[in-house]
Amino acid sequence: MKITGYKLYQVPPRWLFLKVETDEGIVGWGEPVIEGKAATVKAAVEELMTYLIGKDPLRIEDHWNVMYRGGFYRGGPILMSAIAGIDQALWDIKGKLFNAPVYQLLGGACRDSIKVYSWIGGDRPSDTAQMALDCVERGFQAVKMNGTEELQYIDSYDKVDKVLENVAAIREAVGKNIGIGIDFHGRVHKPMAKVLVRELEEFKPMFIEEPVLPENNEALKEIAALTSTPIATGERMFSRWDFKPLLAGGYVDIIQPDLSHAGGITECKKIISMAEAYDVAAAPHCPLGPIALAACLQVDATAHNAFIQEQSLGIHYNQGSDLLDYLVDPSVFHYENGYVKIPQGPGLGIEVNEEKVREMAKVGHQWQNPVWRHKDGSVAEW
């Protein structure tokens, strides 16, 4: 079997889909994208695919190493996202050839389903208590929210109080047994993170995510010492080498690699296995489309330390198109009692509605995240 061609589709709301074609008629789908940099990742995919045309798609490990090691410069969000989408597509092809879901080719499943959480609120949280209650009434057992607006390195306690009031309202609305993930989204610097993690502990969060930016991961040791709440991070880390010092430092409880950002199925399986050796849980990041989610679930099926999966259905970013819109059979992601079953179809376990993809690619998108500023005019973390 040989790779004969590929197509890239930039589709709403903010996704990039890749279709890899072979001379035996088997095609594979991947989702190589960085939110807000879809066109840049697209160019990187095009460069990498010049090597892969004419190659055997089944040699996934070798192709991964050539894409990663063969260009001298390596790593980072753009290159690793391009590699991720290609890697997903190659695994999809391999599974379809052997008529087996990808998880079977990775050693088989250790679970039949996995808990999922639903997003509540937007970038500036409001009405999150009612949104959380709506999710619980739909069967979800866990939710995640953006915890704060923009914060300066040292900020006022009225902003801290707003965070606490918001989380208190959610906890009161949903009761004590619903998981609440609180995402600091890298908006918080170490001084205020130290304040917030202690103040939030009374609400028993499921985890606090990205309490500081990943370039400041060394601060997690000090922050983690102030709270018993699990600390999660990893969506902006892109290889096992990025995760190595984090795990060796012993100050993270949950890693969140993104299978469309961190080298795909091949790399994230290794990252999550590394974490298991440190008794660290995994909750893959995935506010993206159906191909990315399918890839996550295939790895989740094989990873003993995966405990919950992010998914984007109804997320505030999905304007105009949503998670299920590009699938022939949307029921493959049927959520029941807060869980989703592992897809059992060959490859990634989904059938992409290519007609819908082509139609929406004509619409396209130029999605970019907003630029926020503090009151003094300086740029704030979004």
C-alpha positions as CSV (number, residue, x, y, z in Angstrom):
1,M,0.0,0.0,0.0
2,K,1.2,3.5,-0.8
3,I,0.1,7.0,0.1
4,T,-1.0,8.7,-3.1
5,G,-2.4,12.0,-2.1
6,Y,-4.1,14.1,0.5
7,K,-6.7,16.9,1.0
8,L,-7.0,19.6,3.6
9,Y,-10.3,21.2,4.6
10,Q,-10.4,24.3,6.8
11,V,-14.0,24.1,8.2
12,P,-16.0,26.1,10.8
13,P,-16.0,26.7,13.6
14,R,-12.2,26.6,13.9
15,W,-11.0,23.3,12.7
16,L,-8.7,21.8,10.0
17,F,-9.4,18.3,8.7
18,L,-6.9,16.1,6.7
19,K,-7.7,13.3,4.4
20,V,-4.9,10.9,3.4
21,E,-5.5,8.7,0.4
22,T,-3.9,5.4,-0.7
23,D,-3.6,3.3,-3.8
24,E,-5.9,0.7,-2.3
25,G,-8.7,3.1,-1.8
26,I,-8.5,3.2,2.0
27,V,-8.4,6.8,3.3
28,G,-7.6,8.1,6.8
29,W,-8.7,11.2,8.5
30,G,-6.8,13.4,10.9
31,E,-7.3,16.8,12.7
32,P,-4.1,18.8,12.6
33,V,-4.8,22.3,14.0
34,I,-3.9,24.9,16.5
35,E,-6.8,27.1,17.4
36,G,-6.2,30.4,15.7
37,K,-3.3,29.1,13.5
38,A,-5.1,26.7,11.2
39,A,-3.6,28.2,8.0
40,T,-0.1,28.0,9.5
41,V,-0.5,24.3,10.5
42,K,-2.0,23.6,7.1
43,A,1.3,24.9,5.5
44,A,3.3,22.6,7.8
45,V,1.2,19.6,6.9
46,E,1.8,20.4,3.2
47,E,5.5,20.4,3.8
48,L,5.5,17.2,5.7
49,M,3.3,15.4,3.2
50,T,5.9,15.9,0.5
51,Y,8.0,13.2,2.2
52,L,5.0,10.8,2.7
53,I,3.7,10.6,-0.8
54,G,4.6,7.2,-2.2
55,K,5.4,5.8,1.2
56,D,3.8,2.8,3.0
57,P,1.3,4.3,5.5
58,L,1.7,1.3,7.8
59,R,5.2,2.4,8.9
60,I,3.8,4.8,11.4
61,E,6.6,4.8,14.0
62,D,9.2,5.4,11.3
63,H,7.2,8.2,9.6
64,W,6.7,9.9,13.0
65,N,10.4,9.8,13.7
66,V,11.2,11.2,10.2
67,M,8.7,14.0,10.6
68,Y,10.0,14.9,14.1
69,R,13.7,14.2,13.8
70,G,14.3,14.7,10.1
71,G,14.0,18.5,9.9
72,F,16.7,19.3,12.5
73,Y,14.4,21.9,14.2
74,R,11.7,20.2,16.1
75,G,8.9,20.5,18.6
76,G,6.5,23.4,19.2
77,P,2.8,23.8,18.6
78,I,2.8,24.2,14.8
79,L,5.1,21.3,13.8
80,M,3.7,18.9,16.5
81,S,0.1,19.7,15.5
82,A,0.9,19.0,11.9
83,I,2.5,15.7,12.9
84,A,-0.5,14.9,15.1
85,G,-3.1,15.1,12.3
86,I,-1.0,13.1,9.9
87,D,-0.4,10.5,12.6
88,Q,-4.1,10.2,13.3
89,A,-4.8,9.7,9.6
90,L,-2.2,6.9,9.4
91,W,-3.6,5.1,12.3
92,D,-7.1,5.5,10.8
93,I,-5.8,3.8,7.6
94,K,-4.1,1.0,9.5
95,G,-7.2,0.2,11.5
96,K,-9.4,0.2,8.4
97,L,-6.9,-2.2,6.6
98,F,-7.1,-4.6,9.5
99,N,-10.8,-4.0,10.1
100,A,-10.1,-3.1,13.8
101,P,-10.4,0.0,16.0
102,V,-7.1,1.6,16.6
103,Y,-7.2,0.6,20.3
104,Q,-6.9,-3.0,19.3
105,L,-3.7,-2.3,17.5
106,L,-2.4,-0.5,20.6
107,G,-2.7,-3.6,22.8
108,G,-6.5,-3.7,23.3
109,A,-8.9,-2.0,25.6
110,C,-8.7,-1.7,29.4
111,R,-12.1,0.0,29.5
112,D,-15.4,0.1,27.5
113,S,-16.3,3.7,28.2
114,I,-14.9,6.8,29.8
115,K,-16.4,9.7,31.8
116,V,-16.7,13.0,29.9
117,Y,-17.1,16.5,31.1
118,S,-19.0,19.4,29.6
119,W,-17.9,23.0,29.4
120,I,-20.0,25.7,31.1
121,G,-19.7,29.4,30.8
122,G,-17.6,31.5,28.4
123,D,-14.4,33.3,28.6
124,R,-15.9,35.8,31.1
125,P,-18.0,33.5,33.3
126,S,-21.6,34.3,33.9
127,D,-24.7,32.3,34.6
128,T,-22.4,29.3,35.1
129,A,-24.5,27.8,37.9
130,Q,-27.5,27.4,35.7
131,M,-25.4,26.1,32.9
132,A,-23.8,23.5,35.3
133,L,-27.3,22.5,36.4
134,D,-28.4,22.1,32.8
135,C,-25.4,19.8,32.2
136,V,-26.2,17.7,35.2
137,E,-29.8,17.3,34.1
138,R,-28.5,16.0,30.8
139,G,-26.6,13.3,32.7
140,F,-23.1,14.8,32.9
141,Q,-21.3,14.1,36.2
142,A,-18.6,16.7,35.7
143,V,-18.3,20.1,34.3
144,K,-15.4,22.6,33.6
145,M,-15.3,26.3,33.6
146,N,-13.0,29.2,32.9
147,G,-12.3,30.3,36.5
148,T,-11.2,33.9,36.1
149,E,-11.2,37.0,33.9
150,E,-7.8,38.5,33.2
151,L,-5.6,39.0,36.3
152,Q,-2.5,41.1,36.8
153,Y,0.5,39.6,38.5
154,I,-0.8,41.2,41.7
155,D,-4.5,42.0,41.5
156,S,-7.4,43.1,43.8
157,Y,-9.3,40.8,46.1
158,D,-12.6,41.8,44.5
159,K,-11.6,39.6,41.5
160,V,-10.8,36.8,43.9
161,D,-14.2,37.2,45.5
162,K,-15.9,37.0,42.2
163,V,-14.2,33.7,41.4
164,L,-15.2,32.3,44.8
165,E,-18.8,33.5,44.4
166,N,-19.1,31.9,41.0
167,V,-17.7,28.5,42.1
168,A,-19.8,28.6,45.3
169,A,-23.0,29.1,43.2
170,I,-22.1,26.2,41.0
171,R,-21.4,23.9,43.9
172,E,-24.7,24.9,45.6
173,A,-26.6,24.3,42.3
174,V,-25.1,20.8,41.5
175,G,-24.5,19.4,44.9
176,K,-21.4,17.9,46.4
177,N,-20.9,14.9,44.1
178,I,-20.5,16.6,40.7
179,G,-17.0,17.2,39.6
180,I,-16.0,20.8,38.9
181,G,-12.9,21.5,36.9
182,I,-11.6,25.1,37.3
183,D,-9.5,26.3,34.4
184,F,-7.2,29.2,35.2
185,H,-6.4,29.2,31.4
186,G,-2.9,30.6,32.0
187,R,-4.5,33.9,32.9
188,V,-3.2,33.7,36.5
189,H,0.4,34.4,37.5
190,K,2.1,32.7,40.5
191,P,1.3,35.4,43.2
192,M,-2.5,35.3,42.6
193,A,-2.5,31.5,41.8
194,K,-1.2,30.9,45.4
195,V,-4.1,32.9,46.7
196,L,-6.8,31.3,44.6
197,V,-5.8,27.6,45.1
198,R,-6.1,28.0,48.8
199,E,-9.4,29.9,48.7
200,L,-11.0,27.5,46.3
201,E,-10.2,24.4,48.2
202,E,-13.4,24.6,50.3
203,F,-15.4,23.9,47.2
204,K,-13.6,20.6,46.6
205,P,-12.8,21.1,42.9
206,M,-12.2,18.1,40.7
207,F,-9.0,19.8,39.6
208,I,-7.4,23.2,39.0
209,E,-6.1,23.5,35.4
210,E,-3.1,25.5,34.2
211,P,-2.8,27.5,37.4
212,V,0.2,29.2,35.7
213,L,1.4,29.2,32.1
214,P,3.4,26.1,31.1
215,E,6.6,28.2,30.7
216,N,6.3,28.8,34.4
217,N,5.8,25.1,35.4
218,E,8.5,25.4,38.0
219,A,6.0,27.4,40.1
220,L,3.7,24.4,40.3
221,K,5.8,22.9,43.0
222,E,5.1,25.9,45.3
223,I,1.5,26.1,44.3
224,A,0.8,22.4,44.8
225,A,2.2,22.6,48.3
226,L,-0.6,25.0,49.2
227,T,-3.6,22.8,48.3
228,S,-4.9,19.2,48.3
229,T,-6.8,20.0,45.1
230,P,-5.4,18.0,42.1
231,I,-3.3,20.2,39.8
232,A,-3.8,19.6,36.0
233,T,-1.8,21.0,33.1
234,G,-0.4,20.0,29.7
235,E,-2.6,21.3,26.8
236,R,0.2,23.6,25.8
237,M,3.0,21.0,26.0
238,F,3.8,19.2,22.8
239,S,6.1,16.1,23.3
240,R,7.2,13.6,25.9
241,W,10.3,15.7,26.3
242,D,8.1,18.7,27.4
243,F,6.4,16.5,29.9
244,K,9.5,14.8,31.3
245,P,10.6,17.6,33.7
246,L,7.0,18.1,34.8
247,L,6.6,14.5,35.8
248,A,10.0,14.2,37.3
249,G,9.3,17.2,39.5
250,G,6.4,15.5,41.1
251,Y,4.1,18.5,41.2
252,V,1.3,17.6,38.8
253,D,-1.6,15.2,39.4
254,I,-3.3,15.2,36.0
255,I,-1.7,15.7,32.6
256,Q,-3.8,16.9,29.6
257,P,-1.9,16.3,26.4
258,D,-3.9,17.2,23.3
259,L,-3.9,14.5,20.6
260,S,-4.2,17.2,17.9
261,H,-1.3,19.2,19.3
262,A,1.1,16.8,20.9
263,G,2.2,14.5,18.1
264,G,-1.0,12.5,17.7
265,I,-1.8,9.0,18.9
266,T,1.7,7.7,18.7
267,E,3.2,10.4,20.9
268,C,0.3,10.8,23.4
269,K,0.2,7.1,24.1
270,K,3.8,7.4,25.2
271,I,3.2,10.6,27.2
272,I,0.3,9.0,29.1
273,S,2.2,5.8,29.7
274,M,5.1,8.0,31.2
275,A,2.6,9.6,33.5
276,E,1.3,6.3,34.7
277,A,4.8,5.4,35.9
278,Y,4.6,8.6,38.1
279,D,1.1,7.7,39.4
280,V,-0.3,10.7,37.5
281,A,-3.7,10.7,35.9
282,A,-4.6,11.7,32.3
283,A,-7.5,13.8,31.0
284,P,-6.7,14.5,27.4
285,H,-7.5,18.0,26.2
286,C,-10.0,18.2,23.3
287,P,-12.1,21.3,22.7
288,L,-11.9,20.4,19.0
289,G,-13.8,18.4,16.4
290,P,-14.9,14.8,16.0
291,I,-11.7,13.4,14.5
292,A,-9.7,14.7,17.5
293,L,-12.2,13.3,19.9
294,A,-12.2,9.9,18.2
295,A,-8.4,9.8,18.4
296,C,-8.6,10.6,22.1
297,L,-11.1,7.9,22.8
298,Q,-8.9,5.3,21.1
299,V,-6.0,6.1,23.3
300,D,-8.3,6.4,26.4
301,A,-9.4,2.9,25.8
302,T,-5.8,1.6,26.3
303,A,-4.6,3.9,29.1
304,H,-5.3,2.8,32.7
305,N,-4.6,6.2,34.1
306,A,-7.1,8.1,31.8
307,F,-10.0,9.0,34.0
308,I,-12.0,11.6,32.1
309,Q,-12.2,13.0,28.6
310,E,-12.9,16.6,27.5
311,Q,-15.3,17.0,24.6
312,S,-16.6,20.1,22.8
313,L,-20.4,19.5,22.2
314,G,-22.1,22.8,22.8
315,I,-18.9,24.6,23.8
316,H,-19.1,28.4,23.3
317,Y,-16.5,28.3,20.6
318,N,-18.6,26.2,18.3
319,Q,-20.5,28.9,16.5
320,G,-22.2,27.7,13.3
321,S,-21.0,24.1,13.4
322,D,-20.7,21.6,16.2
323,L,-19.0,18.4,17.1
324,L,-21.5,16.0,15.5
325,D,-22.2,18.0,12.3
326,Y,-19.4,16.3,10.3
327,L,-20.3,12.7,11.1
328,V,-22.4,10.3,9.1
329,D,-23.5,8.6,12.3
330,P,-23.5,11.1,15.2
331,S,-24.7,8.4,17.7
332,V,-21.1,7.1,17.8
333,F,-20.6,9.8,20.5
334,H,-23.8,9.1,22.4
335,Y,-23.3,10.3,26.0
336,E,-25.2,8.4,28.7
337,N,-25.0,9.1,32.4
338,G,-21.9,11.2,31.9
339,Y,-20.0,8.5,30.0
340,V,-19.3,7.8,26.3
341,K,-18.5,4.4,24.9
342,I,-15.3,3.7,23.0
343,P,-16.0,3.7,19.3
344,Q,-15.9,0.1,17.9
345,G,-15.7,0.8,14.2
346,P,-12.4,0.3,12.2
347,G,-9.7,2.9,12.5
348,L,-10.7,5.8,14.5
349,G,-14.2,4.4,14.7
350,I,-16.1,7.2,13.0
351,E,-17.3,7.9,9.5
352,V,-16.6,11.4,8.4
353,N,-19.4,13.0,6.2
354,E,-17.1,14.2,3.4
355,E,-19.9,15.9,1.5
356,K,-20.6,18.1,4.5
357,V,-16.9,18.7,5.0
358,R,-16.4,19.8,1.4
359,E,-19.5,22.1,1.7
360,M,-18.3,23.8,4.8
361,A,-14.8,24.1,3.6
362,K,-16.2,26.5,1.0
363,V,-17.3,28.6,4.0
364,G,-14.0,28.1,5.8
365,H,-12.9,30.2,8.8
366,Q,-10.3,32.6,10.0
367,W,-10.9,32.0,13.7
368,Q,-8.6,33.8,16.1
369,N,-8.7,34.2,19.9
370,P,-9.5,37.6,21.2
371,V,-6.8,39.9,22.5
372,W,-7.5,41.1,26.0
373,R,-5.9,44.1,27.7
374,H,-5.7,45.2,31.3
375,K,-7.1,48.6,32.4
376,D,-3.6,50.1,32.1
377,G,-3.4,49.0,28.4
378,S,-1.0,46.2,28.8
379,V,-1.7,42.9,27.1
380,A,-3.5,40.3,29.2
381,E,-3.4,36.5,28.9
382,W,-6.5,35.2,27.2
